[in-house]
Amino acid sequence: MRTAKALALFTVLALAPLASSQIPAPASTTTPINVYDGFETPTLSPLWETSRLELSSIQMESHTVRAGHQAIAITVHPHDQFEAGHNGDLDSERDELLEARALYARQGVPYEYSFSMFFPADFPIVPTRLVIAQWKDYCGDKTKPCDGDSPVLAFRYISGELLLTQDLDRHHIILWRKSGDFRNRWLDFRIRARFQPDEHGRVQVWLDNEPILNYTGLTLNHPGASGYPEQGHIYFKMGLYRDVMQPPMTVYIDEYRKRQLRDDEV
């Protein structure tokens, strides 16, 4: 349900900065995560870290909005947040909103995420990697081999197809795909997920209020030898992450929400 927009809502925590190597403390079970950002403020709210984007790539704007008076426009240019490929991967570039560290999801706890995206009519359709939203298993240390692993869950927009993918224990799986022209209209995403490294994991997804996925099974990398901790944390990013290319791309994002669910809701 759409409601009047307000400043980002905090019902859990003060988002104080944490050291980059510090795993976030679990949220209290009595004050579960429940946050909202309608991007109505002049600058980016403290719900988001900016380490995965160029500050020049974001703009609060009022012409293309899902609700309220503003949305955020993110434009990726060649070599924004450039990252050299390794282990056979191609070089990449990105401008992504990364959720604040204190909002990282906990293994085995269900959450609901929702957000809206708008790709303009002239948005380039490309046959190469383009990730628009992703959930990553927190490796905990950039020196570990698991740090460069692909997201455990991701929306991709490739060759005119929307895809929902899993990358677990270095196996790539397409959970859902749909062809069509997804430009020049708002796309409303809603995801309920419980990330677990066993058969009790869960992912339910709606696009424009239509159910597109109801999955039960492995949703997190196995810990131990892979380098992942026994009690995992999962962080969320959205925006534009792509192979290196020349044309700029712009996506508009609005109406972001994240809330912790009861166990019986997933």
N, C-alpha and C positions, 0 to 999 in steps of 0.2 A: 504494500500500500504506500502511495506517495504522500508525504506529509510536507508541511511548510519547512523550508530550510532554515538552519541556524548554524552557529559556529560548531566546529567539531565537538562532539559530546564525549566526555570522559566520565564513565561510571566506575572505573576500576582503579586508575593509577595516575600519578603525575609522571610524565614522560621525561624524567631526568636522564641526561646522557650517561651511558655506561661505557666502560672500556671495551675496545673492539674485540678483545679476546674473551670477554665475559659472557657466559651463557645466561640468558635472562632468568630471573627467579620466577617460579610458577605463580600465576595469578591466584588470588585467594578463591576458594570454592564458594565463599559467601558473597563475594563481589565479582562475579564473572565479567569477562570482557564484553563490552557493549558500546561500540563507537560508531560515529557517523561523520562524514565530511561531504558537504554540498559544494565545497570550493567557492564559498561566498565571501571569503576574506580577501584583502588586498594581496596578501602573500600566502605562501604555503603553510598549512597548519603543522603543529608539532607531531601530528600523527605520522609524518613522513620523514625519512632520512633522505639526504640529497647526494649520497656517495655514489649513486649509480646514474647520475645525470649531470649534464651541464646546466648551470642555472639559467643560461641564456636560452635554453630549449623550452622553458615553460612560460606560459602567459595565461593570466586570468582574463577571460573574455566573456562578452555578454551577447554575442550574436547567435552562437550555436549552443543551446543549453537544453538539458533534459527536464529540469525543473528549477524553479527559483529564478535568480537573476544572473548567475554566472556558472561557467564550467571551467575546466582547465584544458588548455591546448598544449600538447607536447609535440615538438618537431625535432626529429633526429636528422642530423647532417653528417656527411662523411667524416669519419674518425672521431665522432663524439664518443667519449669514454671508450676509446679503442682498447681492445684486448687481443694480443697475439694468440693465434691458435696453438695448441699443443696436443701431442698424441694423435696427430692426424686431423684434428679439427681445423676448420677454416678460421681466419681472423674474424673478429666480431666488433660491433659498435652498438651503443645503446643510449637511450634516455628513458629511465624507468623510475617510477615512484616506488621506493622501498619502505615497507612499514617499519615504524620505530621498533627498536629491539625489544622493548617491554611488551609489545603486542604479539611476539612470536607465539605460534600455536604450540601446545604441548602434545606429545605422543599420547594417543588413546583418549583424548578429550575431543568431543564433537564441536564443530563451529559452523556457522553459516556466513558466507561472504556474498555480497551482491554489489554490482557496479554496472554502469551504463557506458557504452562506447559508441562513438560516431566516426566513421571513416568517410571523408568527403568524396564527392563524385569523381574527382581526379586522382584519388589515392592510387599509387602505382601497384599493379598486380604483378607479383614477382614469383619465380619458380623456386626461389632459394629460402633458406631459413628466415622466418619472421615470427617471433614469439610476442604475443600481445598481453599475456598474463601468465604467471607461473608461481608454483609453490616449490620451494627447494628444501631439501633435508639439510639441516645445519651441520656442517662437518666439524666446526669448532676450531679449526687451525688451517691456515692457508698453506702450511707445509705438508699437509696430509694429501695423499693421492685422491681422496674422495672430494676434495674441495672443488675440482673442476667438473664434477659429474653433472649430468643433465637434470632438469627438474623432475620431481616425482609426479607432478601433474602440471599440464600446460595447455593453454589455448594457443593455437598457431593459425596464421592466415597465409596460405601458400597456394599459388596458382589458382586463385579464385575459390579455394576451399577453406572452410573453417574446420579445424581439427582439434580434438581433445586427446592428448597423448600422456602416456606414462613412461618413465624411464626408471626402472628399478633393477638394482644389481646389474646394471649396464645392459639391460635388455629393453629395447624400444618397442612399445605397444601403442597402436592406435585404438583408442576406446570408442571413438565416434568421429564421423566426418560428414560434411554436407557441402555440396557444390551450390553455387549461386552468386549473385551479385549482392554483397552485404554492405555496399557503399550507399551513402546519401540517406541513411536512416539510422535511428538509434537502435542499438542492440542492448537488450537488458539481460544480464547474466545473473544467475543465482546458483550458488554451489553450497551443498552441505557435505562436510567431509569429516571423517575420523581417520587420522593417519596412524597406522599400526603396521609393524613388520610381520603380520600373520593374517590368518583367514578372517579376522574380525574387523579388518579395515572396511571403510564404507565411503562411497562417493555417489551423491545424487546431484543431478544438474538440470536446470531449467534454462531455456533460451526464449525470451519473449513470453514468459509464463507457460511455455510448453515443455513438458518433461522430455529430455533427450538422453538421459543416462540414469541407470539404477544399478550400481555395481557393488558387489561385496567380494572382498578378498584382499590380497596384499596391496598396501598403499604406501609403504615406507621401506627403505632399504634395510636389509638385515644388518644389525650392528656387529661389532667385533672386528674380524679381519679386514672388513671394508674400510675401517677407520671411523665409522659413525659411532657416536656414544650409545650406551645401552638405553638411556632415557632421552629420546630425541626431541628436538625442537624443529619447527617448520616455519619458514618465513615466506611472505607473499610479496610479489612485485607485479606492477602492471605498467604498460607503456609500450615502447618499441625496442626490441632487441633483435638484431639482424646480422647477416653476413655483410661484410664491407661492400658497399655499392655507392654509386654517385647520386641518384636522385634523392632529394629530401622527402620525408614523409611526415604527415601530421595526423594525429588522432586526438579527438576530444573525449574527455572523461568526466563523468558526473555521477552523483548519487551513490557514493561508496558507503557501505555498511559492513561491519563485522560484529558478530555476537556469538557468545558461547552458548551452546545448547545443552539441554538435559540429555542424559544417555538414551532415553526412550524416544527422542525426536529424530534420531538417525538410525 
